[in-house]
């Protein structure tokens, strides 16, 4: 079968279409024909070798770590052949290929009212946002600050925090401002002076912070919190710990994915997909993600 991936770590020039054997059935996993795959900034770091020791890689490996498709084989019998499912790829397996293998415990059925493109966005960005908000104990009446509110995690965290009854202030570029507002946040332009702009825009004290930016922005945000423990960072968990917060502990279960998919099906959450590319243009898709300015999610379809 064909994949779009890499045979060694490196820059974008190591990416290529490769012919590899089908992954075949394996215990504790679900073999699927891929119909859509989500891409994320972390996928670029995996390809470059920045995630060695944390993300298992078996060369040659396809790009991407989340996919939606139809079941070919499930040795456990949990999912019948032909069932539309989505989830996280098994260790050492990527998503951009004709077939992939999903971890059984991290797989859920694509419900009615949810497209495969939307489902393929759930495990990484939407799942991270949902897990972070639960850890932050976000509820009605809270004011939540989202740093990087136009990105894949950020734009969905805005929607989910609003679903939980919170007021949201989203820091993002001026270009992404209209989309952040549409998602339900008060938009604050990023850049110098953003802290004072947040103080003017926030309806009250900031109760919780979700960071997807890191660096100085993260440390400045910590000063806005009364309780430093209510800070989670996707971009710089070590820095978050230094200021009293932490990274996000991912649950990554089929049950959680199904819960998020239900919200999508009900219309309470709308996956924001900035671009969809056919498999034949997978290189353009990875380049769009690597550029670092994509709004929401980038998806590749079969």
C-alpha positions in Angstrom: 0.0 0.0 0.0 1.0 3.6 -0.3 1.7 6.0 2.6 2.9 9.6 2.8 5.7 9.6 5.4 9.4 9.4 6.1 12.2 6.9 6.3 14.5 8.9 8.5 14.2 12.0 10.7 14.8 15.4 9.1 13.3 18.5 7.4 10.4 18.5 5.0 12.6 17.1 2.2 12.5 13.6 3.9 8.8 13.4 3.3 7.7 11.2 0.4 5.1 8.8 -1.0 6.3 5.3 -0.1 5.2 1.8 -0.9 5.0 -0.4 2.3 3.2 -3.6 3.3 -0.3 -3.3 4.7 0.0 -3.2 8.5 -2.4 -6.1 8.8 -4.5 -7.1 11.8 -2.9 -7.0 15.3 -4.2 -7.7 18.8 -5.5 -4.7 20.7 -5.8 -2.7 17.5 -8.3 -2.0 14.7 -7.2 -2.1 11.0 -9.1 0.5 9.0 -9.2 1.8 5.4 -8.4 5.5 5.9 -10.9 8.1 4.7 -9.6 11.1 6.5 -6.6 12.0 8.7 -5.9 15.0 10.8 -2.6 16.8 10.9 -1.1 18.7 13.8 2.1 20.7 14.6 3.3 17.8 16.8 3.4 15.7 13.6 6.1 18.0 12.2 8.1 17.6 15.4 7.8 13.8 15.2 9.2 13.8 11.6 12.0 16.1 12.5 13.1 13.9 15.4 12.1 16.3 18.2 9.8 13.8 19.8 12.3 10.9 20.0 11.7 9.0 23.3 8.1 10.2 23.6 6.5 9.1 20.3 7.4 5.6 19.0 8.5 5.6 15.3 9.0 2.6 13.1 10.5 3.5 9.8 9.1 3.9 7.2 6.3 5.6 9.0 3.3 7.7 7.7 2.7 11.2 8.9 -0.1 11.9 11.3 -1.4 10.3 14.4 -5.3 10.5 14.1 -7.6 9.0 11.4 -11.1 8.1 10.5 -12.2 5.3 8.2 -14.0 2.0 7.9 -13.1 -1.1 9.8 -11.3 -3.9 7.9 -10.4 -6.2 10.8 -10.8 -6.1 14.6 -9.5 -9.2 16.3 -11.5 -8.3 19.4 -14.8 -8.3 17.6 -15.7 -4.9 19.2 -16.2 -3.2 15.8 -17.7 -5.1 12.8 -16.1 -4.8 9.4 -17.4 -1.8 7.5 -18.1 0.2 10.7 -17.1 3.9 10.4 -14.7 4.6 13.2 -12.1 7.2 14.3 -9.3 7.3 16.8 -5.6 7.4 17.6 -3.0 5.5 15.7 -1.2 2.5 17.3 2.4 2.9 18.4 4.8 3.2 15.5 2.1 3.6 12.9 1.0 6.9 11.1 -2.3 8.0 9.6 -1.5 9.2 6.1 -1.9 6.0 4.1 -4.4 3.8 2.4 -4.7 1.8 5.7 -3.7 2.4 9.3 -4.1 0.7 12.6 -5.9 2.4 15.5 -5.5 1.5 19.2 -8.6 -0.4 20.2 -9.1 1.4 23.5 -8.7 4.7 21.6 -11.3 4.0 18.9 -14.9 5.1 18.7 -17.7 4.9 16.2 -18.4 7.9 14.0 -21.9 8.9 15.0 -24.7 10.1 12.7 -24.3 13.8 11.9 -20.5 13.8 12.1 -18.4 13.6 8.9 -15.2 11.6 8.7 -13.3 14.9 8.2 -14.7 16.2 11.5 -14.1 12.9 13.3 -10.5 12.8 12.2 -9.9 16.1 14.1 -11.1 14.8 17.4 -8.3 12.7 19.0 -5.6 15.4 19.1 -6.8 19.0 19.1 -10.4 18.6 20.3 -9.4 15.9 22.8 -6.6 18.0 24.2 -8.8 21.0 24.7 -11.5 18.9 26.4 -9.1 17.2 28.7 -7.5 20.6 29.6 -10.8 22.2 30.5 -11.8 19.2 32.7 -8.5 19.5 34.5 -9.0 23.2 35.0 -12.5 22.5 36.4 -14.0 25.1 34.1 -17.7 25.8 34.8 -20.4 28.4 34.6 -19.3 31.8 35.7 -15.6 31.2 35.1 -13.5 33.5 33.0 -11.1 31.5 30.9 -8.1 32.9 29.0 -7.0 30.9 25.9 -3.6 31.8 24.5 -3.3 30.9 20.8 -7.1 30.9 20.4 -6.9 30.5 16.6 -5.0 27.3 16.5 -6.3 23.7 16.5 -6.5 23.3 20.3 -7.3 26.9 21.0 -10.3 27.5 18.7 -12.0 24.4 20.0 -11.1 25.2 23.6 -13.0 28.4 23.1 -16.1 26.6 21.9 -15.9 23.9 24.6 -15.4 26.5 27.4 -18.5 28.4 26.2 -20.4 25.1 26.2 -19.4 24.7 29.8 -20.9 28.1 30.6 -17.6 30.1 30.9 -16.8 33.5 29.6 -13.7 33.3 27.3 -11.0 35.7 26.3 -9.0 34.5 23.3 -5.6 35.9 22.4 -4.8 35.5 18.7 -3.5 37.4 15.7 -5.7 40.1 14.3 -6.2 38.0 11.2 -7.8 35.2 13.2 -9.8 37.6 15.3 -13.1 37.2 13.5 -12.9 33.4 13.8 -12.1 33.7 17.5 -15.2 35.9 18.0 -17.3 33.5 16.0 -16.2 30.7 18.3 -17.6 32.7 21.3 -14.6 34.5 22.8 -13.7 38.1 23.3 -10.8 38.6 21.0 -7.6 40.2 22.2 -4.9 40.8 19.5 -1.6 39.1 20.3 1.6 41.1 20.4 3.2 43.7 22.7 0.7 45.0 25.3 -1.6 42.0 25.2 -1.7 41.6 29.0 -3.2 45.1 29.4 -5.6 44.4 26.6 -6.7 41.3 28.4 -7.3 43.2 31.6 -9.5 45.7 29.8 -11.4 43.0 27.9 -11.9 40.4 30.7 -15.4 40.6 32.3 -13.6 39.9 35.7 -10.6 38.2 37.2 -9.1 35.4 35.0 -10.0 32.1 36.7 -8.2 29.7 34.3 -5.6 29.8 31.5 -5.0 27.4 28.7 -1.8 28.1 26.9 -0.8 26.9 23.4 1.9 29.4 22.8 4.6 29.0 25.5 7.6 31.3 26.0 7.2 34.8 27.6 3.5 34.8 26.8 3.0 31.9 29.2 4.9 33.5 32.0 3.1 36.8 31.5 -0.3 35.0 31.6 0.5 33.4 34.9 0.5 36.8 36.5 -3.2 37.2 35.6 -4.2 34.2 37.6 -5.3 34.3 41.3 -4.7 30.5 41.5 -1.6 29.5 39.6 -2.7 25.9 39.7 -5.5 26.6 37.2 -3.0 26.9 34.3 -2.4 24.3 31.7 0.1 24.5 28.8 0.1 22.4 25.7 3.2 24.3 24.3 5.5 24.4 27.4 4.5 22.1 30.2 7.9 22.5 32.0 7.5 26.3 32.0 4.0 25.9 33.3 5.3 23.9 36.2 7.7 26.6 37.1 4.9 29.1 37.5 2.6 26.7 39.4 0.6 25.1 36.6 1.3 22.0 34.5 0.9 20.3 31.1 -2.3 18.5 30.1 -2.8 14.9 31.0 -4.4 13.2 28.1 -7.0 10.6 28.6 -7.1 9.3 25.0 -10.0 6.8 25.4 -12.7 5.8 23.0 -15.2 6.9 25.6 -13.9 10.4 25.7 -13.7 10.6 21.9 -17.3 9.4 21.7 -18.3 12.1 24.2 -16.7 14.8 22.0 -18.2 13.3 18.8 -21.6 13.5 20.4 -21.2 17.2 21.1 -20.2 17.6 17.4 -23.3 15.7 16.3 -25.5 17.8 18.5 -24.1 21.0 17.1 -22.6 22.1 20.4 -19.1 21.9 18.9 -18.0 22.7 15.4 -14.6 21.4 14.3 -12.9 24.3 12.5 -11.1 22.9 9.4 -9.1 25.6 7.6 -8.1 23.4 4.7 -8.8 19.9 3.3 -6.3 18.3 0.9 -6.6 15.1 -1.1 -4.0 12.4 -0.4 -2.3 13.3 -3.7 -1.5 16.7 -2.2 -0.4 15.5 1.3 2.9 17.5 1.1 1.0 20.7 0.7 -1.0 19.8 3.8 2.0 19.1 6.0 3.6 22.4 4.7 0.5 24.3 5.7 0.8 22.8 9.3 4.5 23.4 9.4 4.0 27.1 8.6 2.4 27.6 12.0 -0.4 29.9 11.0 -3.2 27.5 10.1 -6.6 28.3 11.6 -8.0 25.3 13.4 -7.3 22.0 11.7 -5.8 20.7 8.4 -7.2 17.4 7.1 -6.1 15.0 4.4 -8.8 12.9 2.7 -8.6 9.6 0.8 
